[in-house]
Amino acid sequence: MAIMDDQLEEMWQRFAFIDEERAEVDVIETVKADSQERTRFCLVGKLLTKRPFYAEAMKTTFKMVWKPAKGVDITNIGKNLFLFQFHHPLDRQRVMENGPWNFDKYLVLLKEVEGRMQASEIKVEEAFF
């Protein structure tokens, strides 16, 4: 083991950063900017039902019906509440303009995400026709 420890110590002594690797990165600002960029194309949706439903079927159905050119990721974020994360603003815009939408005869309310919002803060209460 002593030989291995000596080898590691020697390797560690030769370890050095190049100038580009020494640059400081403001991680908080980078994460915040990345988070805001990702939410720019998001919608929050609420399925108006008290009955149980199969969320995976809903996700698959909307992906097939909306046919977003650049894709959409759909995540459960609460009771009957979903985050629709589009990868292009025109896909999100088309979904908003062609609504209202429903799944299994239940209305789906959609709202654009504004800034940084917590799932508990989101109020989805309107449908636009």
C-alpha angles and dihedrals in degrees: 000000000000091000091053092048090051091050092050091048091051092048091049091053090056092048113110139156122240117229094263090054092052093062114116119241123201097224095185093054092043092052092044092050091046091049093050091047091053094048093050090084098039134114128191114217133193124197108217104223139104091202122095116259137178106257094194090057089051092050092049092046094052093047089053096043098043095041094195110205093220098030138251132238116211121201132181107236102167145337105330087339123124138180114222107198111192121195095214130039094227091060090054092044092051092052091050093047096047098049162124094109132194139189122205088350093304120119118246114211115207130199131180114243112246116204117304110346131172118224089240090057097052116107113190104183110137138072121200119213 
